Amino acid sequence: MKNLKTIAIALLVTISSVTVNAQSKNVDVAKSTINWVGKKVTGKHEGTINLKEGLLVFKKNKLTGGNFIVDMTSLSTTDLKPGEGKEKLEGHLKSDDFFGTDKFATSKLVFKTIKANGKNSYTVTGDLTIKSITNPITFIITVKGNSATTNLKIDRTKYDVKYGSGSFFDNLGDKAISDNFDLNVALQF
């Protein structure tokens, strides 16, 4: 019984010290950017999407955690101008063919494991949720001062975004759209 008490006290002290030493830093969503690029046989489209909220967790100035919520309704294209197909493409990307933003207004990323690669660089494995479907994703993030950057390559078909995918539909020809899209993320906190 005495040993059990000692173990419980030691566990409590350990949990307390981890909590006390960890520092959460909220991401400044107004100063942070997410740029996307989607490719197709005949070219590509690019645009932006906004963070709704996010934070990074540090312990002794080392990255130890993070989680983010993305506002999928903010999805916009930057390579087209109004009247040149911008509204049509944005509407299609927000439709059920792609991200279904009426039903799935947010996406989420939660860091699960983090491994330091050297000064300012970390390999992160996290759970990415798009359209209520969660899959693991691994990427490298660089943290310097009050900023962090990363590039992610996401296979949209893992999140039931299959429109125009040559992996699921035959005879698409030059209408085929790459299964992968890229996100270039710059965070300020």
C-alpha positions in Angstrom: 0.0 0.0 0.0 2.9 2.3 0.9 4.6 1.6 -2.5 1.3 2.3 -4.3 1.1 5.7 -2.6 4.7 6.5 -3.5 4.1 5.6 -7.1 0.9 7.7 -7.2 2.8 10.7 -5.8 5.7 10.3 -8.2 3.3 10.1 -11.1 1.5 13.2 -9.9 4.8 15.1 -9.6 5.8 13.9 -13.1 2.5 15.0 -14.7 2.7 18.3 -12.9 6.2 19.0 -14.1 5.3 18.2 -17.7 2.3 20.5 -17.5 4.3 23.3 -15.9 7.2 23.1 -18.3 5.0 23.0 -21.5 4.1 26.3 -23.2 1.3 26.6 -25.7 1.6 29.3 -28.3 -1.5 30.3 -30.2 -1.1 30.8 -33.9 -1.9 34.3 -35.2 -4.4 33.2 -37.9 -4.4 36.7 -39.5 -0.7 36.6 -40.1 -0.4 32.9 -41.0 -1.0 31.5 -44.5 -1.9 28.3 -46.2 -1.4 28.2 -50.0 -2.6 25.2 -52.0 -1.7 23.9 -55.4 -3.7 21.3 -57.3 -2.4 19.8 -60.5 -4.2 18.4 -63.6 -3.0 17.0 -66.9 -3.4 20.4 -68.6 -2.0 22.6 -65.9 -2.7 23.6 -62.3 -4.7 25.8 -60.0 -3.6 27.5 -56.8 -5.1 29.4 -54.0 -5.4 30.0 -50.3 -7.3 28.6 -47.3 -7.5 30.1 -43.9 -6.7 28.8 -40.5 -9.6 29.1 -38.0 -7.4 28.4 -35.0 -4.2 26.7 -34.1 -1.5 26.3 -31.5 2.0 24.8 -31.1 3.2 23.4 -27.8 6.8 23.7 -26.7 8.8 22.3 -23.8 12.2 23.8 -23.1 12.0 25.5 -26.5 11.5 22.2 -28.3 8.3 21.5 -30.3 6.2 18.9 -28.5 2.7 19.2 -29.9 0.3 21.1 -32.0 -3.2 21.2 -33.4 -5.0 23.2 -36.0 -8.5 23.8 -37.4 -8.8 25.0 -41.0 -11.8 26.9 -42.3 -12.7 25.0 -45.4 -15.4 27.5 -46.4 -12.5 30.1 -47.0 -11.1 28.0 -49.9 -10.3 30.4 -52.7 -8.4 30.3 -55.9 -5.7 33.0 -56.7 -4.7 32.1 -60.2 -8.1 33.1 -61.7 -9.8 36.5 -61.7 -13.5 37.2 -61.2 -15.3 36.6 -64.5 -12.5 34.2 -65.7 -13.9 31.1 -64.0 -12.8 31.9 -60.4 -16.3 31.7 -59.0 -17.1 28.5 -60.9 -13.9 26.7 -59.7 -14.3 27.9 -56.1 -17.9 26.7 -56.1 -16.9 23.3 -57.5 -14.1 22.9 -55.0 -16.6 23.6 -52.2 -19.2 21.2 -53.6 -19.7 17.6 -52.7 -17.5 16.6 -55.8 -14.6 17.9 -53.7 -14.6 19.1 -50.1 -18.4 19.5 -49.4 -17.9 22.6 -47.3 -21.6 22.9 -46.5 -21.4 19.6 -44.5 -17.7 19.7 -43.6 -16.9 23.4 -42.8 -13.6 22.5 -41.0 -10.7 20.2 -41.3 -8.3 19.3 -38.5 -4.7 18.4 -37.9 -3.5 17.0 -34.6 0.2 16.3 -33.9 0.8 12.8 -32.5 4.5 12.2 -32.5 7.4 14.7 -33.0 11.0 13.8 -33.6 13.8 16.4 -33.6 15.9 16.3 -36.8 18.5 18.8 -35.6 18.3 22.5 -35.1 14.8 23.9 -35.8 13.7 20.9 -37.8 11.2 18.3 -36.7 9.5 15.3 -38.3 5.8 15.3 -37.3 3.3 12.5 -37.6 -0.2 13.6 -37.1 -3.8 12.8 -37.7 -5.4 14.8 -40.6 -9.2 14.9 -40.8 -10.9 16.1 -44.0 -14.6 15.4 -44.6 -14.7 13.6 -41.2 -12.2 11.0 -42.4 -8.9 10.8 -40.5 -5.6 9.5 -41.8 -2.1 9.7 -40.5 0.3 12.1 -42.3 4.0 12.7 -41.8 5.9 15.9 -42.7 8.8 18.1 -41.7 8.3 21.4 -40.0 10.9 24.1 -39.4 10.5 26.4 -36.4 12.5 29.6 -36.1 11.7 32.3 -33.5 8.0 32.9 -33.7 7.4 31.3 -37.0 7.1 27.8 -38.5 6.9 26.5 -42.1 6.1 23.3 -43.7 5.0 21.7 -47.0 2.5 18.9 -47.1 1.6 16.6 -49.9 -1.9 15.2 -49.4 -3.6 12.3 -51.2 -7.1 13.7 -51.6 -8.6 10.2 -52.4 -7.9 9.1 -48.8 -10.5 11.6 -47.8 -13.2 10.6 -50.3 -12.3 13.4 -52.7 -12.2 11.3 -55.9 -13.6 13.7 -58.6 -11.5 13.4 -61.7 -9.1 10.9 -60.2 -7.4 8.5 -62.7 -7.1 6.1 -59.9 -10.9 5.7 -59.8 -12.2 6.7 -63.2 -11.2 5.5 -66.7 -11.0 7.5 -69.9 -10.5 10.9 -68.3 -7.8 11.9 -70.8 -6.8 15.5 -70.3 -9.5 15.9 -67.7 -7.6 13.9 -65.1 -6.7 15.6 -61.9 -3.8 14.6 -59.7 -4.7 12.6 -56.6 -2.2 14.7 -54.6 -2.4 18.4 -53.7 0.2 20.5 -52.0 -0.1 22.8 -49.0 2.6 25.4 -48.3 2.1 26.6 -44.7 3.7 29.6 -43.0 2.7 30.1 -39.3 3.2 33.1 -37.1 2.7 32.9 -33.3 
